[in-house]
Amino acid sequence: MEVKAFFQLQQTTRARHGMPPQPIEWFANLASSLGDRILYRLGWVKNQPVAGIVTLRYRDTLVYKYGAS
């Protein structure tokens, strides 16, 4: 659910900037490969995702990787 919702936001954001989005398979593969080291964080308003970020964790370091709104 989070991957799909983030991908939809990513499509909108990238289109606004005139850039193609990464394929949804890219984000699905990240989620399956990294397990609990990746987090999709979404902000919702009235059951609609309005913003999201993807963070990656390695040991004690958290990295902001992707964002969309």
PQR file with spaces between the fields and no chain letter, atoms N, CA, C, O and H, PARSE charges and radii, in Angstrom:
ATOM       1  N    MET     1       0.830   -1.198    0.000 -0.4000 1.5000
ATOM       2  CA   MET     1       0.000    0.000    0.000 -0.0000 2.0000
ATOM       3  C    MET     1       0.870    1.256    0.000  0.5500 1.7000
ATOM       4  O    MET     1       0.632    2.170   -0.789 -0.5500 1.4000
ATOM       5  N    GLU     2       1.882    1.311    0.881 -0.4000 1.5000
ATOM       6  CA   GLU     2       2.724    2.500    0.951 -0.0000 2.0000
ATOM       7  C    GLU     2       3.521    2.719   -0.326  0.5500 1.7000
ATOM       8  O    GLU     2       3.690    3.856   -0.765 -0.5500 1.4000
ATOM       9  H    GLU     2       2.075    0.568    1.522  0.4000 1.0000
ATOM      10  N    VAL     3       4.009    1.641   -0.922 -0.4000 1.5000
ATOM      11  CA   VAL     3       4.790    1.770   -2.152 -0.0000 2.0000
ATOM      12  C    VAL     3       3.916    2.356   -3.255  0.5500 1.7000
ATOM      13  O    VAL     3       4.339    3.270   -3.963 -0.5500 1.4000
ATOM      14  H    VAL     3       3.871    0.717   -0.565  0.4000 1.0000
ATOM      15  N    LYS     4       2.707    1.839   -3.403 -0.4000 1.5000
ATOM      16  CA   LYS     4       1.818    2.318   -4.452 -0.0000 2.0000
ATOM      17  C    LYS     4       1.435    3.783   -4.213  0.5500 1.7000
ATOM      18  O    LYS     4       1.444    4.584   -5.147 -0.5500 1.4000
ATOM      19  H    LYS     4       2.364    1.097   -2.828  0.4000 1.0000
ATOM      20  N    ALA     5       1.104    4.131   -2.983 -0.4000 1.5000
ATOM      21  CA   ALA     5       0.728    5.511   -2.667 -0.0000 2.0000
ATOM      22  C    ALA     5       1.903    6.456   -2.913  0.5500 1.7000
ATOM      23  O    ALA     5       1.725    7.536   -3.477 -0.5500 1.4000
ATOM      24  H    ALA     5       1.097    3.481   -2.223  0.4000 1.0000
ATOM      25  N    PHE     6       3.111    6.050   -2.487 -0.4000 1.5000
ATOM      26  CA   PHE     6       4.282    6.893   -2.723 -0.0000 2.0000
ATOM      27  C    PHE     6       4.544    7.039   -4.219  0.5500 1.7000
ATOM      28  O    PHE     6       4.866    8.129   -4.692 -0.5500 1.4000
ATOM      29  H    PHE     6       3.256    5.173   -2.029  0.4000 1.0000
ATOM      30  N    PHE     7       4.408    5.945   -4.963 -0.4000 1.5000
ATOM      31  CA   PHE     7       4.656    5.993   -6.397 -0.0000 2.0000
ATOM      32  C    PHE     7       3.713    6.972   -7.090  0.5500 1.7000
ATOM      33  O    PHE     7       4.137    7.713   -7.977 -0.5500 1.4000
ATOM      34  H    PHE     7       4.146    5.060   -4.579  0.4000 1.0000
ATOM      35  N    GLN     8       2.446    6.984   -6.699 -0.4000 1.5000
ATOM      36  CA   GLN     8       1.495    7.921   -7.302 -0.0000 2.0000
ATOM      37  C    GLN     8       1.909    9.365   -7.022  0.5500 1.7000
ATOM      38  O    GLN     8       1.818   10.218   -7.905 -0.5500 1.4000
ATOM      39  H    GLN     8       2.102    6.382   -5.978  0.4000 1.0000
ATOM      40  N    LEU     9       2.361    9.640   -5.801 -0.4000 1.5000
ATOM      41  CA   LEU     9       2.852   10.979   -5.483 -0.0000 2.0000
ATOM      42  C    LEU     9       4.106   11.298   -6.298  0.5500 1.7000
ATOM      43  O    LEU     9       4.271   12.416   -6.786 -0.5500 1.4000
ATOM      44  H    LEU     9       2.434    8.947   -5.084  0.4000 1.0000
ATOM      45  N    GLN    10       4.977   10.317   -6.437 -0.4000 1.5000
ATOM      46  CA   GLN    10       6.222   10.499   -7.189 -0.0000 2.0000
ATOM      47  C    GLN    10       5.933   10.825   -8.653  0.5500 1.7000
ATOM      48  O    GLN    10       6.591   11.681   -9.245 -0.5500 1.4000
ATOM      49  H    GLN    10       4.843    9.409   -6.040  0.4000 1.0000
ATOM      50  N    GLN    11       4.945   10.140   -9.235 -0.4000 1.5000
ATOM      51  CA   GLN    11       4.563   10.421  -10.621 -0.0000 2.0000
ATOM      52  C    GLN    11       4.125   11.873  -10.777  0.5500 1.7000
ATOM      53  O    GLN    11       4.546   12.556  -11.711 -0.5500 1.4000
ATOM      54  H    GLN    11       4.410    9.445   -8.754  0.4000 1.0000
ATOM      55  N    THR    12       3.291   12.338   -9.874 -0.4000 1.5000
ATOM      56  CA   THR    12       2.786   13.711   -9.931 -0.0000 2.0000
ATOM      57  C    THR    12       3.920   14.721   -9.782  0.5500 1.7000
ATOM      58  O    THR    12       3.999   15.692  -10.534 -0.5500 1.4000
ATOM      59  H    THR    12       2.949   11.784   -9.115  0.4000 1.0000
ATOM      60  N    THR    13       4.783   14.489   -8.821 -0.4000 1.5000
ATOM      61  CA   THR    13       5.895   15.408   -8.563 -0.0000 2.0000
ATOM      62  C    THR    13       6.853   15.452   -9.743  0.5500 1.7000
ATOM      63  O    THR    13       7.248   16.533  -10.183 -0.5500 1.4000
ATOM      64  H    THR    13       4.719   13.700   -8.210  0.4000 1.0000
ATOM      65  N    ARG    14       7.229   14.293  -10.257 -0.4000 1.5000
ATOM      66  CA   ARG    14       8.174   14.252  -11.378 -0.0000 2.0000
ATOM      67  C    ARG    14       7.573   14.874  -12.629  0.5500 1.7000
ATOM      68  O    ARG    14       8.282   15.539  -13.384 -0.5500 1.4000
ATOM      69  H    ARG    14       6.908   13.416   -9.900  0.4000 1.0000
ATOM      70  N    ALA    15       6.275   14.673  -12.866 -0.4000 1.5000
ATOM      71  CA   ALA    15       5.608   15.287  -14.022 -0.0000 2.0000
ATOM      72  C    ALA    15       5.627   16.804  -13.903  0.5500 1.7000
ATOM      73  O    ALA    15       5.841   17.509  -14.889 -0.5500 1.4000
ATOM      74  H    ALA    15       5.699   14.133  -12.252  0.4000 1.0000
ATOM      75  N    ARG    16       5.403   17.301  -12.698 -0.4000 1.5000
ATOM      76  CA   ARG    16       5.423   18.747  -12.460 -0.0000 2.0000
ATOM      77  C    ARG    16       6.795   19.340  -12.777  0.5500 1.7000
ATOM      78  O    ARG    16       6.899   20.493  -13.193 -0.5500 1.4000
ATOM      79  H    ARG    16       5.229   16.729  -11.897  0.4000 1.0000
ATOM      80  N    HIS    17       7.835   18.552  -12.579 -0.4000 1.5000
ATOM      81  CA   HIS    17       9.208   19.002  -12.844 -0.0000 2.0000
ATOM      82  C    HIS    17       9.681   18.627  -14.246  0.5500 1.7000
ATOM      83  O    HIS    17      10.829   18.888  -14.606 -0.5500 1.4000
ATOM      84  H    HIS    17       7.751   17.615  -12.241  0.4000 1.0000
ATOM      85  N    GLY    18       8.795   18.012  -15.041 -0.4000 1.5000
ATOM      86  CA   GLY    18       9.148   17.637  -16.408 -0.0000 2.0000
ATOM      87  C    GLY    18      10.098   16.464  -16.498  0.5500 1.7000
ATOM      88  O    GLY    18      10.868   16.360  -17.452 -0.5500 1.4000
ATOM      89  H    GLY    18       7.862   17.800  -14.749  0.4000 1.0000
ATOM      90  N    MET    19      10.053   15.570  -15.507 -0.4000 1.5000
ATOM      91  CA   MET    19      10.948   14.418  -15.478 -0.0000 2.0000
ATOM      92  C    MET    19      10.132   13.138  -15.392  0.5500 1.7000
ATOM      93  O    MET    19       9.074   13.128  -14.763 -0.5500 1.4000
ATOM      94  H    MET    19       9.428   15.655  -14.732  0.4000 1.0000
ATOM      95  N    PRO    20      10.598   12.062  -16.007 -0.5600 1.5000
ATOM      96  CA   PRO    20       9.873   10.794  -15.877  0.2800 2.0000
ATOM      97  C    PRO    20      10.118   10.175  -14.502  0.5500 1.7000
ATOM      98  O    PRO    20      11.208   10.316  -13.948 -0.5500 1.4000
ATOM      99  N    PRO    21       9.118    9.492  -13.947 -0.5600 1.5000
ATOM     100  CA   PRO    21       9.329    8.832  -12.650  0.2800 2.0000
ATOM     101  C    PRO    21      10.107    7.538  -12.812  0.5500 1.7000
ATOM     102  O    PRO    21      10.152    6.955  -13.895 -0.5500 1.4000
ATOM     103  N    GLN    22      10.714    7.100  -11.732 -0.4000 1.5000
ATOM     104  CA   GLN    22      11.297    5.771  -11.728 -0.0000 2.0000
ATOM     105  C    GLN    22      10.132    4.776  -11.815  0.5500 1.7000
ATOM     106  O    GLN    22       9.027    5.093  -11.376 -0.5500 1.4000
ATOM     107  H    GLN    22      10.678    7.574  -10.852  0.4000 1.0000
ATOM     108  N    PRO    23      10.358    3.591  -12.367 -0.5600 1.5000
ATOM     109  CA   PRO    23       9.282    2.596  -12.446  0.2800 2.0000
ATOM     110  C    PRO    23       8.848    2.144  -11.047  0.5500 1.7000
ATOM     111  O    PRO    23       9.644    2.152  -10.109 -0.5500 1.4000
ATOM     112  N    ILE    24       7.592    1.756  -10.922 -0.4000 1.5000
ATOM     113  CA   ILE    24       7.083    1.283   -9.634 -0.0000 2.0000
ATOM     114  C    ILE    24       7.862    0.051   -9.180  0.5500 1.7000
ATOM     115  O    ILE    24       8.014   -0.178   -7.980 -0.5500 1.4000
ATOM     116  H    ILE    24       6.945    1.750  -11.685  0.4000 1.0000
ATOM     117  N    GLU    25       8.353   -0.741  -10.128 -0.4000 1.5000
ATOM     118  CA   GLU    25       9.150   -1.917   -9.774 -0.0000 2.0000
ATOM     119  C    GLU    25      10.413   -1.531   -8.997  0.5500 1.7000
ATOM     120  O    GLU    25      10.870   -2.286   -8.139 -0.5500 1.4000
ATOM     121  H    GLU    25       8.229   -0.554  -11.103  0.4000 1.0000
ATOM     122  N    TRP    26      10.965   -0.372   -9.294 -0.4000 1.5000
ATOM     123  CA   TRP    26      12.155    0.110   -8.588 -0.0000 2.0000
ATOM     124  C    TRP    26      11.853    0.235   -7.092  0.5500 1.7000
ATOM     125  O    TRP    26      12.612   -0.248   -6.251 -0.5500 1.4000
ATOM     126  H    TRP    26      10.593    0.241   -9.991  0.4000 1.0000
ATOM     127  N    PHE    27      10.733    0.890   -6.777 -0.4000 1.5000
ATOM     128  CA   PHE    27      10.380    1.098   -5.373 -0.0000 2.0000
ATOM     129  C    PHE    27       9.948   -0.209   -4.706  0.5500 1.7000
ATOM     130  O    PHE    27      10.232   -0.419   -3.526 -0.5500 1.4000
ATOM     131  H    PHE    27      10.116    1.281   -7.460  0.4000 1.0000
ATOM     132  N    ALA    28       9.271   -1.081   -5.438 -0.4000 1.5000
ATOM     133  CA   ALA    28       8.881   -2.386   -4.897 -0.0000 2.0000
ATOM     134  C    ALA    28      10.119   -3.239   -4.606  0.5500 1.7000
ATOM     135  O    ALA    28      10.182   -3.921   -3.582 -0.5500 1.4000
ATOM     136  H    ALA    28       9.040   -0.911   -6.396  0.4000 1.0000
ATOM     137  N    ASN    29      11.101   -3.199   -5.508 -0.4000 1.5000
ATOM     138  CA   ASN    29      12.341   -3.954   -5.291 -0.0000 2.0000
ATOM     139  C    ASN    29      13.118   -3.424   -4.096  0.5500 1.7000
ATOM     140  O    ASN    29      13.687   -4.201   -3.329 -0.5500 1.4000
ATOM     141  H    ASN    29      11.050   -2.645   -6.340  0.4000 1.0000
ATOM     142  N    LEU    30      13.146   -2.103   -3.932 -0.4000 1.5000
ATOM     143  CA   LEU    30      13.804   -1.540   -2.754 -0.0000 2.0000
ATOM     144  C    LEU    30      13.157   -2.063   -1.485  0.5500 1.7000
ATOM     145  O    LEU    30      13.843   -2.473   -0.548 -0.5500 1.4000
ATOM     146  H    LEU    30      12.684   -1.472   -4.555  0.4000 1.0000
ATOM     147  N    ALA    31      11.839   -2.047   -1.461 -0.4000 1.5000
ATOM     148  CA   ALA    31      11.109   -2.499   -0.273 -0.0000 2.0000
ATOM     149  C    ALA    31      11.384   -3.970    0.025  0.5500 1.7000
ATOM     150  O    ALA    31      11.603   -4.338    1.179 -0.5500 1.4000
ATOM     151  H    ALA    31      11.282   -1.714   -2.222  0.4000 1.0000
ATOM     152  N    SER    32      11.373   -4.812   -1.007 -0.4000 1.5000
ATOM     153  CA   SER    32      11.591   -6.240   -0.770 -0.0000 2.0000
ATOM     154  C    SER    32      13.057   -6.552   -0.459  0.5500 1.7000
ATOM     155  O    SER    32      13.340   -7.466    0.314 -0.5500 1.4000
ATOM     156  H    SER    32      11.195   -4.513   -1.944  0.4000 1.0000
ATOM     157  N    SER    33      13.977   -5.813   -1.043 -0.4000 1.5000
ATOM     158  CA   SER    33      15.401   -6.075   -0.825 -0.0000 2.0000
ATOM     159  C    SER    33      15.910   -5.563    0.519  0.5500 1.7000
ATOM     160  O    SER    33      16.735   -6.210    1.166 -0.5500 1.4000
ATOM     161  H    SER    33      13.747   -5.069   -1.672  0.4000 1.0000
ATOM     162  N    LEU    34      15.419   -4.410    0.931 -0.4000 1.5000
ATOM     163  CA   LEU    34      15.965   -3.774    2.127 -0.0000 2.0000
ATOM     164  C    LEU    34      15.187   -4.084    3.402  0.5500 1.7000
ATOM     165  O    LEU    34      15.663   -3.810    4.503 -0.5500 1.4000
ATOM     166  H    LEU    34      14.749   -3.885    0.406  0.4000 1.0000
ATOM     167  N    GLY    35      14.008   -4.646    3.258 -0.4000 1.5000
ATOM     168  CA   GLY    35      13.236   -5.048    4.439 -0.0000 2.0000
ATOM     169  C    GLY    35      12.984   -3.895    5.393  0.5500 1.7000
ATOM     170  O    GLY    35      12.450   -2.857    4.999 -0.5500 1.4000
ATOM     171  H    GLY    35      13.621   -4.868    2.363  0.4000 1.0000
ATOM     172  N    ASP    36      13.371   -4.081    6.654 -0.4000 1.5000
ATOM     173  CA   ASP    36      13.100   -3.047    7.668 -0.0000 2.0000
ATOM     174  C    ASP    36      14.100   -1.892    7.625  0.5500 1.7000
ATOM     175  O    ASP    36      14.019   -0.983    8.451 -0.5500 1.4000
ATOM     176  H    ASP    36      13.805   -4.924    6.973  0.4000 1.0000
ATOM     177  N    ARG    37      15.033   -1.909    6.686 -0.4000 1.5000
ATOM     178  CA   ARG    37      15.994   -0.800    6.565 -0.0000 2.0000
ATOM     179  C    ARG    37      15.462    0.331    5.687  0.5500 1.7000
ATOM     180  O    ARG    37      16.115    1.366    5.551 -0.5500 1.4000
ATOM     181  H    ARG    37      15.099   -2.647    6.015  0.4000 1.0000
ATOM     182  N    ILE    38      14.281    0.142    5.088 -0.4000 1.5000
ATOM     183  CA   ILE    38      13.664    1.186    4.278 -0.0000 2.0000
ATOM     184  C    ILE    38      12.298    1.517    4.863  0.5500 1.7000
ATOM     185  O    ILE    38      11.550    0.631    5.277 -0.5500 1.4000
ATOM     186  H    ILE    38      13.751   -0.699    5.199  0.4000 1.0000
ATOM     187  N    LEU    39      11.991    2.800    4.890 -0.4000 1.5000
ATOM     188  CA   LEU    39      10.680    3.240    5.371 -0.0000 2.0000
ATOM     189  C    LEU    39      10.062    4.198    4.372  0.5500 1.7000
ATOM     190  O    LEU    39      10.701    5.140    3.904 -0.5500 1.4000
ATOM     191  H    LEU    39      12.598    3.520    4.554  0.4000 1.0000
ATOM     192  N    TYR    40       8.812    3.938    4.058 -0.4000 1.5000
ATOM     193  CA   TYR    40       8.003    4.858    3.259 -0.0000 2.0000
ATOM     194  C    TYR    40       7.135    5.604    4.258  0.5500 1.7000
ATOM     195  O    TYR    40       6.293    4.999    4.922 -0.5500 1.4000
ATOM     196  H    TYR    40       8.292    3.173    4.438  0.4000 1.0000
ATOM     197  N    ARG    41       7.331    6.904    4.372 -0.4000 1.5000
ATOM     198  CA   ARG    41       6.563    7.716    5.316 -0.0000 2.0000
ATOM     199  C    ARG    41       5.635    8.614    4.512  0.5500 1.7000
ATOM     200  O    ARG    41       6.075    9.360    3.637 -0.5500 1.4000
ATOM     201  H    ARG    41       8.015    7.395    3.833  0.4000 1.0000
ATOM     202  N    LEU    42       4.346    8.531    4.822 -0.4000 1.5000
ATOM     203  CA   LEU    42       3.351    9.272    4.060 -0.0000 2.0000
ATOM     204  C    LEU    42       2.545   10.184    4.973  0.5500 1.7000
ATOM     205  O    LEU    42       2.224    9.830    6.107 -0.5500 1.4000
ATOM     206  H    LEU    42       3.990    7.925    5.533  0.4000 1.0000
ATOM     207  N    GLY    43       2.225   11.364    4.455 -0.4000 1.5000
ATOM     208  CA   GLY    43       1.313   12.276    5.137 -0.0000 2.0000
ATOM     209  C    GLY    43      -0.030   12.213    4.422  0.5500 1.7000
ATOM     210  O    GLY    43      -0.092   12.260    3.194 -0.5500 1.4000
ATOM     211  H    GLY    43       2.486   11.652    3.533  0.4000 1.0000
ATOM     212  N    TRP    44      -1.105   12.106    5.202 -0.4000 1.5000
ATOM     213  CA   TRP    44      -2.443   11.932    4.641 -0.0000 2.0000
ATOM     214  C    TRP    44      -3.351   13.084    5.058  0.5500 1.7000
ATOM     215  O    TRP    44      -3.229   13.612    6.164 -0.5500 1.4000
ATOM     216  H    TRP    44      -1.054   12.069    6.200  0.4000 1.0000
ATOM     217  N    VAL    45      -4.250   13.464    4.177 -0.4000 1.5000
ATOM     218  CA   VAL    45      -5.324   14.403    4.487 -0.0000 2.0000
ATOM     219  C    VAL    45      -6.612   13.803    3.928  0.5500 1.7000
ATOM     220  O    VAL    45      -6.737   13.582    2.723 -0.5500 1.4000
ATOM     221  H    VAL    45      -4.348   13.035    3.279  0.4000 1.0000
ATOM     222  N    LYS    46      -7.547   13.548    4.805 -0.4000 1.5000
ATOM     223  CA   LYS    46      -8.845   12.978    4.398 -0.0000 2.0000
ATOM     224  C    LYS    46      -8.677   11.734    3.523  0.5500 1.7000
ATOM     225  O    LYS    46      -9.249   11.645    2.436 -0.5500 1.4000
ATOM     226  H    LYS    46      -7.445   13.727    5.783  0.4000 1.0000
ATOM     227  N    ASN    47      -7.890   10.783    4.009 -0.4000 1.5000
ATOM     228  CA   ASN    47      -7.650    9.504    3.324 -0.0000 2.0000
ATOM     229  C    ASN    47      -6.980    9.640    1.961  0.5500 1.7000
ATOM     230  O    ASN    47      -7.076    8.735    1.132 -0.5500 1.4000
ATOM     231  H    ASN    47      -7.426   10.855    4.891  0.4000 1.0000
ATOM     232  N    GLN    48      -6.308   10.754    1.724 -0.4000 1.5000
ATOM     233  CA   GLN    48      -5.592   10.991    0.465 -0.0000 2.0000
ATOM     234  C    GLN    48      -4.124   11.278    0.787  0.5500 1.7000
ATOM     235  O    GLN    48      -3.843   12.189    1.566 -0.5500 1.4000
ATOM     236  H    GLN    48      -6.230   11.489    2.397  0.4000 1.0000
ATOM     237  N    PRO    49      -3.174   10.524    0.208 -0.5600 1.5000
ATOM     238  CA   PRO    49      -1.766   10.843    0.466  0.2800 2.0000
ATOM     239  C    PRO    49      -1.408   12.179   -0.185  0.5500 1.7000
ATOM     240  O    PRO    49      -1.724   12.414   -1.351 -0.5500 1.4000
ATOM     241  N    VAL    50      -0.749   13.047    0.577 -0.4000 1.5000
ATOM     242  CA   VAL    50      -0.397   14.374    0.058 -0.0000 2.0000
ATOM     243  C    VAL    50       1.106   14.607    0.015  0.5500 1.7000
ATOM     244  O    VAL    50       1.562   15.513   -0.682 -0.5500 1.4000
ATOM     245  H    VAL    50      -0.492   12.856    1.524  0.4000 1.0000
ATOM     246  N    ALA    51       1.880   13.819    0.734 -0.4000 1.5000
ATOM     247  CA   ALA    51       3.330   13.963    0.733 -0.0000 2.0000
ATOM     248  C    ALA    51       3.951   12.665    1.241  0.5500 1.7000
ATOM     249  O    ALA    51       3.343   11.922    2.011 -0.5500 1.4000
ATOM     250  H    ALA    51       1.510   13.083    1.300  0.4000 1.0000
ATOM     251  N    GLY    52       5.165   12.415    0.793 -0.4000 1.5000
ATOM     252  CA   GLY    52       5.845   11.216    1.248 -0.0000 2.0000
ATOM     253  C    GLY    52       7.346   11.330    1.095  0.5500 1.7000
ATOM     254  O    GLY    52       7.851   12.078    0.258 -0.5500 1.4000
ATOM     255  H    GLY    52       5.659   13.018    0.167  0.4000 1.0000
ATOM     256  N    ILE    53       8.051   10.571    1.921 -0.4000 1.5000
ATOM     257  CA   ILE    53       9.501   10.469    1.805 -0.0000 2.0000
ATOM     258  C    ILE    53       9.896    9.004    1.950  0.5500 1.7000
ATOM     259  O    ILE    53       9.175    8.198    2.537 -0.5500 1.4000
ATOM     260  H    ILE    53       7.642    9.962    2.601  0.4000 1.0000
ATOM     261  N    VAL    54      11.043    8.693    1.409 -0.4000 1.5000
ATOM     262  CA   VAL    54      11.628    7.363    1.554 -0.0000 2.0000
ATOM     263  C    VAL    54      12.951    7.547    2.267  0.5500 1.7000
ATOM     264  O    VAL    54      13.793    8.341    1.847 -0.5500 1.4000
ATOM     265  H    VAL    54      11.629    9.348    0.932  0.4000 1.0000
ATOM     266  N    THR    55      13.127    6.802    3.356 -0.4000 1.5000
ATOM     267  CA   THR    55      14.391    6.852    4.084 -0.0000 2.0000
ATOM     268  C    THR    55      15.015    5.461    4.103  0.5500 1.7000
ATOM     269  O    THR    55      14.320    4.446    4.135 -0.5500 1.4000
ATOM     270  H    THR    55      12.443    6.158    3.697  0.4000 1.0000
ATOM     271  N    LEU    56      16.336    5.445    4.083 -0.4000 1.5000
ATOM     272  CA   LEU    56      17.107    4.210    4.165 -0.0000 2.0000
ATOM     273  C    LEU    56      17.956    4.260    5.420  0.5500 1.7000
ATOM     274  O    LEU    56      18.505    5.307    5.761 -0.5500 1.4000
ATOM     275  H    LEU    56      16.901    6.269    4.057  0.4000 1.0000
ATOM     276  N    ARG    57      18.066    3.133    6.111 -0.4000 1.5000
ATOM     277  CA   ARG    57      18.851    3.073    7.343 -0.0000 2.0000
ATOM     278  C    ARG    57      19.976    2.061    7.181  0.5500 1.7000
ATOM     279  O    ARG    57      19.777    0.953    6.684 -0.5500 1.4000
ATOM     280  H    ARG    57      17.619    2.282    5.834  0.4000 1.0000
ATOM     281  N    TYR    58      21.163    2.475    7.614 -0.4000 1.5000
ATOM     282  CA   TYR    58      22.302    1.572    7.682 -0.0000 2.0000
ATOM     283  C    TYR    58      22.988    1.812    9.022  0.5500 1.7000
ATOM     284  O    TYR    58      23.503    2.899    9.287 -0.5500 1.4000
ATOM     285  H    TYR    58      21.324    3.376    8.018  0.4000 1.0000
ATOM     286  N    ARG    59      22.986    0.796    9.847 -0.4000 1.5000
ATOM     287  CA   ARG    59      23.501    0.894   11.218 -0.0000 2.0000
ATOM     288  C    ARG    59      22.853    2.073   11.933  0.5500 1.7000
ATOM     289  O    ARG    59      21.639    2.061   12.139 -0.5500 1.4000
ATOM     290  H    ARG    59      22.568   -0.086    9.632  0.4000 1.0000
ATOM     291  N    ASP    60      23.624    3.094   12.319 -0.4000 1.5000
ATOM     292  CA   ASP    60      23.022    4.219   13.047 -0.0000 2.0000
ATOM     293  C    ASP    60      22.843    5.458   12.163  0.5500 1.7000
ATOM     294  O    ASP    60      22.734    6.572   12.674 -0.5500 1.4000
ATOM     295  H    ASP    60      24.610    3.103   12.151  0.4000 1.0000
ATOM     296  N    THR    61      22.814    5.264   10.843 -0.4000 1.5000
ATOM     297  CA   THR    61      22.654    6.379    9.916 -0.0000 2.0000
ATOM     298  C    THR    61      21.336    6.242    9.156  0.5500 1.7000
ATOM     299  O    THR    61      21.024    5.185    8.608 -0.5500 1.4000
ATOM     300  H    THR    61      22.903    4.358   10.429  0.4000 1.0000
ATOM     301  N    LEU    62      20.578    7.324    9.136 -0.4000 1.5000
ATOM     302  CA   LEU    62      19.334    7.386    8.384 -0.0000 2.0000
ATOM     303  C    LEU    62      19.526    8.377    7.248  0.5500 1.7000
ATOM     304  O    LEU    62      19.968    9.504    7.471 -0.5500 1.4000
ATOM     305  H    LEU    62      20.832    8.183    9.581  0.4000 1.0000
ATOM     306  N    VAL    63      19.190    7.956    6.015 -0.4000 1.5000
ATOM     307  CA   VAL    63      19.392    8.785    4.837 -0.0000 2.0000
ATOM     308  C    VAL    63      18.049    9.053    4.164  0.5500 1.7000
ATOM     309  O    VAL    63      17.293    8.127    3.867 -0.5500 1.4000
ATOM     310  H    VAL    63      18.830    7.041    5.834  0.4000 1.0000
ATOM     311  N    TYR    64      17.766   10.328    3.928 -0.4000 1.5000
ATOM     312  CA   TYR    64      16.599   10.718    3.140 -0.0000 2.0000
ATOM     313  C    TYR    64      16.955   10.461    1.691  0.5500 1.7000
ATOM     314  O    TYR    64      17.961   10.976    1.203 -0.5500 1.4000
ATOM     315  H    TYR    64      18.380   11.079    4.169  0.4000 1.0000
ATOM     316  N    LYS    65      16.134    9.658    0.979 -0.4000 1.5000
ATOM     317  CA   LYS    65      16.489    9.278   -0.374 -0.0000 2.0000
ATOM     318  C    LYS    65      15.561    9.866   -1.423  0.5500 1.7000
ATOM     319  O    LYS    65      16.039   10.406   -2.421 -0.5500 1.4000
ATOM     320  H    LYS    65      15.317    9.239    1.376  0.4000 1.0000
ATOM     321  N    TYR    66      14.253    9.779   -1.233 -0.4000 1.5000
ATOM     322  CA   TYR    66      13.279   10.279   -2.207 -0.0000 2.0000
ATOM     323  C    TYR    66      12.186   11.057   -1.492  0.5500 1.7000
ATOM     324  O    TYR    66      11.860   10.776   -0.339 -0.5500 1.4000
ATOM     325  H    TYR    66      13.864    9.340   -0.422  0.4000 1.0000
ATOM     326  N    GLY    67      11.628   12.031   -2.183 -0.4000 1.5000
ATOM     327  CA   GLY    67      10.513   12.783   -1.640 -0.0000 2.0000
ATOM     328  C    GLY    67       9.509   13.105   -2.739  0.5500 1.7000
ATOM     329  O    GLY    67       9.874   13.210   -3.910 -0.5500 1.4000
ATOM     330  H    GLY    67      11.893   12.259   -3.120  0.4000 1.0000
ATOM     331  N    ALA    68       8.250   13.259   -2.363 -0.4000 1.5000
ATOM     332  CA   ALA    68       7.199   13.572   -3.331 -0.0000 2.0000
ATOM     333  C    ALA    68       6.052   14.272   -2.613  0.5500 1.7000
ATOM     334  O    ALA    68       5.799   14.042   -1.431 -0.5500 1.4000
ATOM     335  H    ALA    68       7.953   13.174   -1.412  0.4000 1.0000
ATOM     336  N    SER    69       5.369   15.130   -3.360 -0.4000 1.5000
ATOM     337  CA   SER    69       4.185   15.800   -2.788 -0.0000 2.0000
ATOM     338  C    SER    69       3.224   16.198   -3.888  0.5500 1.7000
ATOM     339  O    SER    69       2.172   16.773   -3.611 -0.5500 1.4000
ATOM     340  H    SER    69       5.574   15.317   -4.321  0.4000 1.0000
